[in-house]
Amino acid sequence: MRRDPGERYDVKDQYPEVVRLLQSIAEEARLDLGDDLTGQIGLNRREVGYIK
């Protein structure tokens, strides 16, 4: 961020391992919470107003 505060340069090809890690974390979050963009329903989603 110090060298590119405006995030103008795409560095994903320089750091493929970081890209894979971030994609893995995002997929875990989608499975857990769901994702409106992909239509995925999260495994730990609960109905609105539901209290355990």
Backbone as CSV, one residue per row, in Angstrom:
resi,resn,N_x,N_y,N_z,CA_x,CA_y,CA_z,C_x,C_y,C_z
1,MET,0.815,-1.199,0.000,0.000,0.000,0.000,0.862,1.269,0.000
2,ARG,2.013,1.204,0.607,2.861,2.406,0.643,3.315,2.800,-0.754
3,ARG,3.633,1.811,-1.570,4.122,2.102,-2.914,3.000,2.367,-3.899
4,ASP,1.813,1.902,-3.599,0.694,2.032,-4.527,-0.598,2.335,-3.768
5,PRO,-0.665,3.485,-3.102,-1.849,3.793,-2.282,-3.136,3.877,-3.085
6,GLY,-3.035,4.170,-4.373,-4.230,4.232,-5.216,-4.614,2.888,-5.800
7,GLU,-3.852,1.859,-5.463,-4.073,0.493,-5.956,-4.249,0.479,-7.478
8,ARG,-3.309,1.055,-8.175,-3.378,1.156,-9.629,-2.766,-0.037,-10.345
9,TYR,-1.915,-0.789,-9.653,-1.178,-1.868,-10.307,-1.691,-3.233,-9.859
10,ASP,-1.993,-4.079,-10.820,-2.456,-5.431,-10.542,-1.239,-6.314,-10.309
11,VAL,-1.099,-6.844,-9.110,0.076,-7.647,-8.770,-0.270,-9.117,-8.552
12,LYS,-1.470,-9.531,-8.935,-1.877,-10.913,-8.656,-0.982,-11.939,-9.338
13,ASP,-0.449,-11.627,-10.512,0.440,-12.570,-11.192,1.781,-12.709,-10.472
14,GLN,2.143,-11.714,-9.696,3.400,-11.771,-8.945,3.252,-12.555,-7.646
15,TYR,2.028,-12.682,-7.149,1.773,-13.337,-5.861,0.639,-14.352,-5.962
16,PRO,0.783,-15.378,-6.791,-0.317,-16.339,-6.967,-0.674,-17.085,-5.683
17,GLU,0.300,-17.306,-4.799,0.002,-18.009,-3.547,-0.898,-17.172,-2.649
18,VAL,-0.720,-15.867,-2.661,-1.569,-14.979,-1.868,-2.978,-14.957,-2.465
19,VAL,-3.085,-14.937,-3.772,-4.388,-14.967,-4.439,-5.131,-16.244,-4.068
20,ARG,-4.444,-17.395,-4.115,-5.084,-18.671,-3.753,-5.549,-18.663,-2.300
21,LEU,-4.720,-18.137,-1.418,-5.088,-18.073,-0.001,-6.326,-17.206,0.203
22,LEU,-6.343,-16.037,-0.397,-7.488,-15.134,-0.249,-8.758,-15.727,-0.862
23,GLN,-8.635,-16.415,-1.993,-9.789,-17.061,-2.603,-10.318,-18.174,-1.706
24,SER,-9.432,-18.907,-1.074,-9.835,-19.970,-0.157,-10.582,-19.404,1.050
25,ILE,-10.077,-18.336,1.599,-10.736,-17.686,2.742,-12.111,-17.172,2.340
26,ALA,-12.198,-16.575,1.160,-13.479,-16.053,0.680,-14.481,-17.183,0.474
27,GLU,-14.039,-18.310,-0.070,-14.938,-19.442,-0.289,-15.448,-20.005,1.036
28,GLU,-14.585,-20.086,2.034,-15.018,-20.531,3.365,-16.089,-19.603,3.925
29,ALA,-15.896,-18.303,3.752,-16.880,-17.332,4.233,-18.199,-17.488,3.485
30,ARG,-18.138,-17.720,2.162,-19.368,-17.928,1.388,-20.121,-19.156,1.874
31,LEU,-19.394,-20.230,2.126,-20.040,-21.451,2.615,-20.692,-21.219,3.972
32,ASP,-20.040,-20.452,4.814,-20.536,-20.195,6.158,-21.686,-19.189,6.170
33,LEU,-21.488,-18.076,5.475,-22.423,-16.959,5.571,-23.381,-16.828,4.393
34,GLY,-23.014,-17.403,3.260,-23.806,-17.230,2.048,-23.267,-16.076,1.225
35,ASP,-23.795,-15.970,0.009,-23.318,-14.932,-0.904,-24.444,-14.591,-1.868
36,ASP,-24.949,-13.386,-1.793,-26.036,-12.953,-2.669,-25.610,-12.916,-4.134
37,LEU,-24.361,-12.579,-4.400,-23.912,-12.474,-5.790,-23.907,-13.820,-6.499
38,THR,-23.524,-14.882,-5.786,-23.488,-16.206,-6.395,-24.743,-17.019,-6.099
39,GLY,-25.604,-16.491,-5.243,-26.827,-17.200,-4.882,-26.597,-18.334,-3.901
40,GLN,-25.430,-18.375,-3.304,-25.107,-19.438,-2.362,-25.713,-19.145,-1.004
41,ILE,-26.415,-20.128,-0.450,-27.014,-19.981,0.873,-26.024,-20.511,1.896
42,GLY,-25.754,-19.722,2.903,-24.768,-20.102,3.910,-25.260,-21.211,4.821
43,LEU,-24.349,-22.066,5.234,-24.693,-23.176,6.117,-25.085,-22.704,7.513
44,ASN,-24.572,-21.567,7.945,-24.859,-21.065,9.289,-25.782,-19.855,9.275
45,ARG,-26.536,-19.732,8.219,-27.502,-18.637,8.126,-28.742,-18.991,8.927
46,ARG,-29.336,-18.016,9.560,-30.573,-18.260,10.305,-31.648,-17.305,9.830
47,GLU,-32.848,-17.654,10.107,-33.980,-16.824,9.694,-33.956,-15.491,10.429
48,VAL,-34.454,-14.476,9.775,-34.519,-13.144,10.377,-35.406,-13.192,11.608
49,GLY,-34.935,-12.618,12.705,-35.709,-12.546,13.929,-35.600,-13.780,14.798
50,TYR,-34.879,-14.799,14.352,-34.718,-16.025,15.119,-33.688,-15.811,16.199
51,ILE,-34.049,-16.188,17.420,-33.121,-16.077,18.549,-32.965,-17.468,19.155
52,LYS,-31.711,-17.873,19.359,-31.452,-19.169,19.995,-31.688,-19.100,21.468
